[in-house]
Amino acid sequence: MLNRNLIGGEWIAAHAATVNSSPSDTSDIVGEYASADTQDVENAIEAAANAFPAWSRTTPEFRSDILDRAGNEIIARQDEIGRVLAREEGKTLPEAIGETVRAGRIFKYFAGEALRLEGERLDSVRSGIEVELIREPEGVIGIITPWNFPIAIPAWKIAPALAHGNTVVFKPAELVPGCAWIITDILARAGIPAGVFNLVMGKGSVVGDAIVKSNRVRAVSFTGSVATGRRIGIGCMERGKKVQLELGGKNPLIIAADADLDVAVNVAINGSYFSTGQRCTASSRLVVDDSIHDVFVERMVAAMSRLKVDNALKAGVDVGPVASSSQLAQDLAYIDLGRKEGAKLAFGGEPLQLDTEGYFLQPALFIETDNTMRINREEIFGPVASVIRVRDYEEAVAVANDTEFGLASGICTTSLKLTSDFKRRSQAGMVMVNVPTAGVDYHVPFGGRKASSYGAREQGKHAREFYTALKTVYIRP
Ligand code: UN1
């Protein structure tokens, strides 16, 4: 069954398969999953287009019930699904179970959103005319998701798309088909009509490309790298499609002179290294006030030496493996580059040989770095963070904002004055005070500025901006 995609309500066998193995233990095979060809994608898009008229006219309650059932099943099966997630992606079992519950909650939240869609009625500026603003589904939505949140990111795109009456062609990252297959199976059994939701697992260059190029796909939501995102964005623009891109980050975390150091170290360790640093919201630049620099670094190193790096399935592990050999190669290349740029490793940075054959890396902390170094400008997407020493708060804000990205930013401070100043001056889409830059709520908007994001916000009620089209109606009764 795993070697099948869901197309037009049928589980269709693919001509090719990809082997999904665990980054904690490459001999642990999660399964062999379907790899779609362009014909499969065409069929999925056609099924979605054909299913759209009827689905878009179902009642909000009908759609809400399906999403609610799916959310309940995901939560009920959290241990089992979390295990698949931990095996295929490499985040620790507690993190993976947490992400699974979050995905279930997202489905349930958007089950509610289906019922909360509203319009407006106004008087025209011309007499005798009424104006109505109504929101309608867009049509067929292409959803292309990354490997680092194999269930939460698909959930926060799929659930609002369906809640608002769109049909979906879903292409998960090749590295993590397991969770995508499970969500699809759950939705199919939750009563989603044939063709409304289609799964096409496979390569980006085949499946993603066909989705972007199809004239029948109205909108594409993508989370992933800047390079791929920009290609998708241009492809959508050329064809007049709506597009939403969630791309990279180089998120700063300021440790102000008056920070509570216990809080600061916890926030930095969580934001920089949990989920193996593989979050676009990770804190990769720790911008530290000169007056507390040495004690902060000392306490970071002590905390890092206590982090247990091992197989994601083992109890008590804090940091699982890097998700793939190519990601590990990229992390190591940046660690090498950091050294060449003159930064010093205060801790970690070496690959680890453990009991199982996996892609383990000791979390790395660079010191003596400055904000012009490539390690501080480019997204590494691994357990690698840099300390940037600054004279004072003013310099900290300047450094924090001096980046091409603008997803999340953070500050650790006990001062209301700095909190209130930083939340205004930060050029990021999300600002965190004494909480990690990574780890977000599902009922509020998610997204960034500058090169980090393009298009409407995701999550919360703002998700409707992308998943609905606004129509203005003038009526002379
Ligand atoms: C989170 O920090 O909880 O790909 C979510 C990413 C982001 C999601 C981060 N789009 O890492």
Residues whose N, C-alpha, C, O or C-beta is under 5 A from the ligand:
A	BS01	UN1	T223 E246 Q278 R279 C280 T281 A438 G439 V440
